[in-house]
Structure formats: structure tokens, C-alpha cells
Amino acid sequence: MSAPAHPLRSTRIAELVAGAMRDRILSGELVDGERLPKEDELRAEFGVGRPAMREAMRILEAEGLLTVLRGNRGGALVRTPRAENLAYTLGLLLSARKIRTRDVGHAMRELEPACAALCALRADRERTVVPALLAVQERSIAAAQDSAAVTACFRDFHEQLVAGCGNETMIALVGALERLWSSHVRTNATRAVQQGKPRPPEEIRQSLADHQQILDCIRDGDADGVRAAVTRHVARVQTQPRPYGANVAIDLATLRAGL
């Protein structure tokens, strides 16, 4: 006996409605934080029934493009895609596969030098990349006596290496991985300080020197030099002993808190 056709039609209609609304969000017609019209108004606009409209909303909510509010002040808010969402989704995927932070670190050792090389190859690096990295380096120097604060600055430096590479696909994909790694490092740096085990001063001095070398290579347009400098630096930092462990589980709670 064949199943009724109506549920299939309803699902197909919901997908079409979700597609139309998705296009509006991605195009910017619907902006982040904007409240959607009431359900009755949306149903009238699209000419669909309640089941199809609610299924369309569920599709968009599952994609992270809507936040559905329940209760007396119910409705739906638009959520445009952000790098933080991608980092959290990546964290979920890796956690489901039982991947731990050492594997993430290995990925960064391969990908971050490529982003730094792209920074060095940018013709406009003196106007775009260098000032941003220099500002972070100056903040790092000022925070050198505060273990947790300087660690946060160091992660900003590495995130800026990715953000400044100029390739939007690399910025999105490697940037998500970088944020995932930064969440791990910052959380555990704070934990180490709370346990009375701050980052050793010699480690901080070495990282400041490494970052300065990376900055100088980018300023000089030395792609090969900066690739080698980042590779050495990341390998050195990741092999330093950590009181909280070198291969812990991915910290989904901190990632979630940043959304």
C-alpha cells in the first residue's frame, strides 16, 4: 500500500519556502537580529498552510539561520552565518568522531603557515596585514607580565594571520579551526593560572620574538621565510609541556558560550 501523497507535498513546499527565506537571509535582505513577521503573515505571503510553514522554520533553525523564540514573546530572529557558528559545528563534528586537540594542533601546523605566506604575498600588506599584526604585537608586549592576558593576545595574533591572508575560503575554513584551537588554549591558560601554574616568562619572551620575526617577514614580503618561521613557532609552542595536558577533549562549552 502506498503512503499518502500529502506529507510529501507538504515537505516539498516547506523546502521551497525555506529556500526562498534562506536566499533573503544570505543576500542581506533580512539582516541579523531582525524579527520575522508573524507566522500568519508569512503563511499569507507564501500561500502555504501551517504545517509547511512550521517545517520551513524548523529547517532554517536547524541550519542556524533562525532563532525561534517560544512563549508569549514568541517569533523568530534572523541569524546570518558567522565564523563562530562554523567553529562550533566543526567542534561538534570532531567531538562526534572522538577527535582530540592534538589532531587539531597538527592541522594548524599545516594550514597556518600557508595563510601566513599568503599574507606576505599581498601587495597591500603594508596597509592591511602589517598594521593589524603590529597592533596585536604591541598589546602582547604590554601584557607580557600577565600570563592569561598575553596568551589571549598571542591567539589574536594567530587569528589575524588567518584573517589577513586575503583568501575568503581560507579565512572561513582555517579561521573556524583557529577559533576552535584558540578556545582550547585560552580556556586552559586561565585554568593553569588558577592552579598557580602560569606560563613561564621564557616561553612568553620566545613567543614575542617569534611573532616579531613573523611580522618582519610579512612586512618584507618573504613568503618562504614566514612559512618557515610560523612552522617552527607553532611546532615549538605545541611541544611545550602543559599542566592541563596536551591531548584533551575539545572544549565545546566555551565555543558555545561565544555564539
C-alpha positions as CSV (number, residue, x, y, z in Angstrom):
1,M,0.0,0.0,0.0
2,S,1.4,3.4,-1.0
3,A,1.8,6.2,1.5
4,P,-0.4,9.3,1.2
5,A,1.0,11.9,-1.1
6,H,0.0,14.9,1.1
7,P,3.0,14.7,3.6
8,L,5.4,14.6,0.6
9,R,3.8,17.6,-0.9
10,S,3.9,19.4,2.4
11,T,7.6,18.6,2.9
12,R,8.4,19.8,-0.7
13,I,6.5,23.1,-0.1
14,A,8.4,23.6,3.2
15,E,11.7,23.2,1.4
16,L,10.7,25.7,-1.2
17,V,9.6,28.2,1.4
18,A,12.8,27.6,3.4
19,G,14.9,28.1,0.2
20,A,13.2,31.5,-0.5
21,M,13.7,32.7,3.1
22,R,17.3,31.4,3.0
23,D,18.0,33.4,-0.1
24,R,16.7,36.6,1.6
25,I,19.0,36.0,4.7
26,L,22.1,35.3,2.6
27,S,21.5,38.2,0.3
28,G,21.1,40.6,3.3
29,E,17.5,41.4,2.6
30,L,16.8,40.0,6.0
31,V,19.5,41.3,8.4
32,D,21.0,39.7,11.5
33,G,18.8,40.1,14.6
34,E,15.7,41.2,12.6
35,R,12.5,39.7,13.8
36,L,10.5,37.9,11.1
37,P,6.8,38.7,10.6
38,K,4.3,36.7,12.5
39,E,3.5,33.2,11.2
40,D,0.1,34.2,9.9
41,E,1.7,36.9,7.8
42,L,4.3,34.6,6.4
43,R,1.7,32.0,5.6
44,A,-0.3,34.6,3.7
45,E,2.7,35.8,1.8
46,F,3.8,32.4,0.7
47,G,0.3,30.9,0.3
48,V,1.0,27.8,2.4
49,G,-0.5,26.0,5.4
50,R,0.6,25.9,9.0
51,P,2.4,22.5,8.7
52,A,4.5,23.6,5.7
53,M,5.4,27.0,7.3
54,R,6.4,25.4,10.6
55,E,8.5,22.8,8.8
56,A,10.3,25.6,6.8
57,M,11.1,27.4,10.1
58,R,12.5,24.2,11.6
59,I,14.7,23.7,8.5
60,L,16.1,27.2,8.9
61,E,16.5,26.8,12.7
62,A,18.5,23.6,12.2
63,E,20.7,25.4,9.7
64,G,21.4,28.1,12.3
65,L,19.7,30.8,10.2
66,L,16.9,31.4,12.6
67,T,16.5,31.5,16.4
68,V,12.9,30.6,17.2
69,L,11.6,32.2,20.4
70,R,8.9,30.4,22.4
71,G,6.3,31.7,24.8
72,N,4.3,34.9,24.9
73,R,7.0,36.9,23.1
74,G,7.5,34.1,20.5
75,G,8.6,34.6,17.0
76,A,11.8,34.1,15.0
77,L,15.0,36.2,14.8
78,V,17.3,36.1,11.8
79,R,20.9,34.8,12.3
80,T,23.3,35.4,9.5
81,P,26.1,32.8,9.2
82,R,29.2,33.7,11.3
83,A,32.6,32.1,11.7
84,E,31.8,31.3,15.3
85,N,28.9,29.1,14.2
86,L,31.2,27.3,11.8
87,A,33.8,26.7,14.5
88,Y,31.1,25.3,16.8
89,T,29.8,23.0,14.1
90,L,33.3,21.8,13.4
91,G,33.8,21.2,17.1
92,L,30.7,19.1,17.2
93,L,31.8,17.0,14.2
94,L,35.3,16.4,15.6
95,S,33.9,15.6,19.0
96,A,31.4,13.1,17.5
97,R,34.4,11.4,15.8
98,K,36.3,11.3,19.1
99,I,38.9,13.7,17.8
100,R,41.0,15.4,20.4
101,T,43.1,18.6,20.5
102,R,46.4,17.1,19.3
103,D,44.8,16.3,16.0
104,V,43.5,19.9,15.7
105,G,47.0,21.2,16.6
106,H,48.5,19.1,13.8
107,A,46.1,20.6,11.3
108,M,47.1,24.1,12.4
109,R,50.8,23.3,11.9
110,E,50.0,22.5,8.2
111,L,47.5,25.3,7.5
112,E,48.6,28.3,9.4
113,P,52.0,28.7,7.6
114,A,50.1,28.7,4.3
115,C,47.9,31.6,5.5
116,A,51.0,33.5,6.7
117,A,52.6,33.0,3.3
118,L,49.6,34.5,1.6
119,C,49.8,37.5,3.9
120,A,53.4,38.1,2.8
121,L,52.3,37.9,-0.9
122,R,49.6,40.5,-0.6
123,A,50.5,43.7,-2.5
124,D,48.6,45.8,0.0
125,R,50.1,44.1,3.1
126,E,51.6,47.4,4.4
127,R,48.2,48.9,4.5
128,T,46.1,45.9,5.7
129,V,48.0,43.0,7.3
130,V,51.0,44.7,8.9
131,P,49.1,47.3,10.9
132,A,46.8,44.8,12.4
133,L,49.6,42.4,13.4
134,L,51.7,45.2,14.7
135,A,48.8,46.4,16.9
136,V,48.4,42.9,18.4
137,Q,52.2,42.6,18.9
138,E,52.2,45.9,20.8
139,R,49.3,44.7,23.0
140,S,51.2,41.4,23.6
141,I,54.3,43.3,24.8
142,A,52.2,45.4,27.1
143,A,50.5,42.3,28.6
144,A,53.7,40.2,28.9
145,Q,53.5,40.1,32.7
146,D,50.0,38.7,32.7
147,S,50.0,35.0,31.6
148,A,46.3,34.7,30.7
149,A,46.2,38.1,29.1
150,V,49.3,37.6,27.0
151,T,48.0,34.2,25.9
152,A,44.8,35.8,24.7
153,C,46.9,38.4,22.7
154,F,49.0,35.6,21.2
155,R,45.9,33.8,20.0
156,D,44.7,37.1,18.5
157,F,48.0,37.3,16.6
158,H,47.5,33.9,15.1
159,E,43.8,34.5,14.3
160,Q,44.9,37.7,12.5
161,L,47.4,35.7,10.4
162,V,44.5,33.8,9.0
163,A,42.1,36.8,8.7
164,G,44.7,38.7,6.8
165,C,45.5,36.1,4.2
166,G,43.2,37.6,1.6
167,N,41.6,34.3,0.5
168,E,38.0,34.2,1.8
169,T,37.7,30.5,1.7
170,M,40.8,30.0,3.7
171,I,39.6,32.7,6.1
172,A,36.3,30.9,6.7
173,L,37.6,27.3,6.9
174,V,41.0,27.8,8.6
175,G,39.5,30.6,10.7
176,A,37.0,28.3,12.1
177,L,39.7,25.8,13.0
178,E,41.8,28.6,14.5
179,R,38.9,29.7,16.7
180,L,38.4,26.2,17.9
181,W,42.1,25.9,18.8
182,S,42.0,29.4,20.4
183,S,39.1,28.4,22.6
184,H,41.1,25.4,23.9
185,V,44.3,27.4,24.5
186,R,42.6,30.3,26.3
187,T,40.4,28.1,28.5
188,N,43.3,26.1,29.6
189,A,45.6,29.1,30.1
190,T,43.1,30.5,32.5
191,R,42.8,27.2,34.3
192,A,46.6,26.9,34.6
193,V,46.8,30.4,36.2
194,Q,44.0,29.4,38.6
195,Q,46.1,26.4,39.6
196,G,49.1,28.6,40.2
197,K,51.0,27.4,37.1
198,P,51.2,30.5,34.8
199,R,53.1,30.4,31.5
200,P,56.9,30.6,32.1
201,P,58.4,34.0,31.3
202,E,60.9,32.4,28.9
203,E,58.1,31.0,26.9
204,I,56.4,34.4,26.6
205,R,59.7,36.0,25.6
206,Q,60.3,33.4,22.9
207,S,56.8,33.7,21.5
208,L,57.1,37.5,21.4
209,A,60.4,37.1,19.5
210,D,58.8,34.5,17.1
211,H,55.9,36.8,16.4
212,Q,58.2,39.7,15.7
213,Q,60.1,37.6,13.2
214,I,56.8,36.6,11.5
215,L,55.7,40.2,11.3
216,D,59.1,41.2,9.8
217,C,58.9,38.5,7.2
218,I,55.4,39.6,6.2
219,R,56.5,43.2,6.0
220,D,59.4,42.2,3.7
221,G,57.2,40.1,1.5
222,D,59.2,37.0,2.4
223,A,56.6,34.2,1.8
224,D,59.1,31.3,2.2
225,G,60.7,32.9,5.3
226,V,57.3,33.5,7.1
227,R,56.2,30.0,6.2
228,A,59.3,28.5,7.9
229,A,59.0,30.9,10.8
230,V,55.4,30.0,11.5
231,T,56.1,26.3,11.2
232,R,58.9,26.5,13.7
233,H,56.9,28.6,16.1
234,V,53.8,26.5,16.1
235,A,55.8,23.3,16.5
236,R,57.7,24.8,19.4
237,V,54.6,26.1,21.2
238,Q,52.7,22.8,20.7
239,T,55.5,20.7,22.1
240,Q,55.9,22.8,25.3
241,P,54.6,21.0,28.4
242,R,51.2,22.0,29.7
243,P,49.8,21.3,33.2
244,Y,46.4,20.7,31.8
245,G,47.5,18.0,29.2
246,A,48.5,18.0,25.6
247,N,45.6,16.0,24.1
248,V,42.4,16.9,25.9
249,A,38.9,16.8,24.6
250,I,37.6,19.7,22.5
251,D,36.0,22.3,24.7
252,L,32.5,22.7,23.3
253,A,31.2,24.6,26.3
254,T,33.5,27.6,25.7
255,L,32.8,27.5,21.9
256,R,29.1,27.5,22.6
257,A,29.4,30.4,25.0
258,G,30.9,32.5,22.3
259,L,28.0,32.2,19.9
